[in-house]
């Protein structure tokens, strides 16, 4: 199957729906400050996810109690509700 005429000019053979749904990364290319902010947020997100896994694992390793792990989860859920 050959690409449509002019497909190279429009940015390849990606469907229009994909291009419309894709995130605009222009600020990442144009702003160094935004790149630093984005990188910092990405590192923070990874650290948060590691913590969300590590704390219940550590509580279970120390206590061998599923109830205590559930209480840790409940303690983390309460601020979200409030």
N, C-alpha and C positions, 0 to 999 in steps of 0.2 A: 504494500500500500504506500503510495507516494504522498508526501505532505501536500497540503493545499498550496496553490500559488500565493506567495506573499506571507507564508507562515513564519519564515525566518525574520521578516520585518516586524511581525507582531509579537515576537518573543518565543517562538517554538511552536510545538504541536499541542501544548497544554489546552485542555478544554476551557471554554469561557467560564463555566461554573467554578472550576478550580481557581482560576485567576481572580474571580470575584470574591471567593471565600477566603483566599490567602491573606495573611496579615501584611499590612503595608510596613516595610522595613526601611522606608526612606529616612526616618529620624535616626536610625542606627548608623546609616551611612553618612549623614550630614552633621551630626552633633557628637563631639567627643564626650561632652558632659552626659548626654543621654546614654551613650555606650557604657560609661562607668556606672551610671545608675542601674542600667539593665543588668550588667555583670554582677553588681552588688546584690541586687534582688535575686538573681539566679543562685548565687552562693548562699544567701539567706534561706531560700526555699529548700535547697538540698540539706542544709543544717537542720531545718525544722523537721523535715521528713525523717532524717536519721534519728533525731530526738524522739519523735513519735513512735518509732520502733524500739529504740534502745531502752527507754525508761520502763515500759512494761516487761521487756525481757529481763532487765536487771532486777526488777521487783520479783518476778517469778523465780529467778535464780537464787535470790536471797531468801525468800520466804517459802517457796514451793507451794504457794497458795493461789489458786485461781480467783478466790474471793478478793484477795489483796490487789490483784491485777485489775479486776473489775472496779474496785474502789478507786484505783488510780485513774481509770478511764472515766469514771463518774466525776472525779475531782476536775478533770480536764474539760468535761462537758458542761459543768455548772456555769462557768463564766460565759460560755457561748449562749446559754439560755438567758442569763441576766443581761 
